[in-house]
Amino acid sequence: MGTDHEIRLIEADDGWWSAIDEKAGVASQGPTRQTALENLDKATKLTVEARNTETAAPEPDAPWFQA
């Protein structure tokens, strides 16, 4: 993943922050800007790792999910 990313930070009415990396398609949140950004870093890393694996996604196992 390159370094050319634009991160959006949004403060909600309850004071929590959302951090969004639209290019990577990942978002996270936290009670502070710093926490939201740290959580976004973790979420982005895990997302990239998952996208790079060739393991098939598990089949959904929920009674309300109709394939």
N, C-alpha and C positions, 0 to 999 in steps of 0.2 A: 504494500500500500504506500503510495507516494505521500509527500508532505503537503500537497496542494489541497487543503481542506478548509472549508468555511464552516465554522461552528456557530450555531445560533444559540443564544442564551435567552430564556424567557422566564420572568418572575411571575408566578401565579398570585392570585389574590390572597392565598393563605401563607405566602412568604416562601414557599418552596420554589426551587429552580429546575427548569428543564434544559438539558443540553442536547442539541440535535446536530448530527453530522449527516446532512442530506445526501452527500456524495456516497457515503458508505451505507446509508439507509439504516442508521443506528441512532437510538435516542436513549437517554437515561435521565434520572432526576436525583435531587438531594435537597437537604434543608438549607444548604449554602451554595453559592456559585462554585466554590472550590470543590465541594463534595460532588456536585453534579458533574463537573468536568472530570474528576477522578473516576467516577462511576462510568462516564462515557468512555474513557480510555480503556477500562476493564471490559466493558461491553463490546467495544470495537475490536479489541484483541481476540476475545472469544468468538465473535462473529467471523472474523477473518480466518481463524483456525478452523471453525466449523465449515466454512465455505471451501476451504482448501482440502478437506478430507474427502475421500471418495466413498465413505460409508453412507449407505442409503438411510434416509430418515425413517424412524420407526413408524409403523402403522398406528393411526389414532385408535385409542381404546376407550371410547367414551360413548355412552348410550345415546347422547344427543347429537353426535357427529354422524352425518350421513355422507358416505363417500360417493 
